[in-house]
Amino acid sequence: MSSDKYPFPPCAWKNCTNHEYIGCAGYKDAWPELVGQPTEKCKAQIEKDNPLITVVILGRDEERTDPYGPYFCCNRVYLFVDEGVCYFIPTVG
């Protein structure tokens, strides 16, 4: 599977494999309070809380990678939305 298939920037840290990675230290890495909130509000809050990451918005039926699989990335947050509302806890990965 080629990496150009996934809409996210190249990983900034090559050894990034999980939430324990030090590159994310000091910044928020999960937003459970955003479930049920509008997409743009979620995106703005995530970017404010962690300026190191890029928010990737994906609809319910869009293809995505396993957040704990081989495509984990410390400078990305998938924002899973359905009808303009976040339905899954956004987390770095």
ChimeraX attribute file (.defattr): number of C-alpha atoms within 10 A of each C-alpha:
attribute: neighborCount
match mode: 1-to-1
recipient: residues
	/A:1	5
	/A:2	5
	/A:3	10
	/A:4	9
	/A:5	9
	/A:6	14
	/A:7	14
	/A:8	18
	/A:9	15
	/A:10	14
	/A:11	16
	/A:12	14
	/A:13	13
	/A:14	9
	/A:15	12
	/A:16	19
	/A:17	17
	/A:18	16
	/A:19	18
	/A:20	10
	/A:21	12
	/A:22	12
	/A:23	15
	/A:24	18
	/A:25	10
	/A:26	8
	/A:27	12
	/A:28	14
	/A:29	19
	/A:30	17
	/A:31	16
	/A:32	12
	/A:33	10
	/A:34	21
	/A:35	18
	/A:36	16
	/A:37	14
	/A:38	16
	/A:39	20
	/A:40	13
	/A:41	12
	/A:42	22
	/A:43	20
	/A:44	11
	/A:45	12
	/A:46	24
	/A:47	14
	/A:48	12
	/A:49	14
	/A:50	18
	/A:51	11
	/A:52	14
	/A:53	24
	/A:54	18
	/A:55	21
	/A:56	15
	/A:57	18
	/A:58	16
	/A:59	16
	/A:60	14
	/A:61	9
	/A:62	9
	/A:63	10
	/A:64	15
	/A:65	12
	/A:66	10
	/A:67	17
	/A:68	12
	/A:69	11
	/A:70	9
	/A:71	16
	/A:72	19
	/A:73	25
	/A:74	28
	/A:75	22
	/A:76	23
	/A:77	25
	/A:78	22
	/A:79	25
	/A:80	22
	/A:81	22
	/A:82	16
	/A:83	10
	/A:84	13
	/A:85	19
	/A:86	26
	/A:87	20
	/A:88	17
	/A:89	15
	/A:90	22
	/A:91	19
	/A:92	24
	/A:93	24
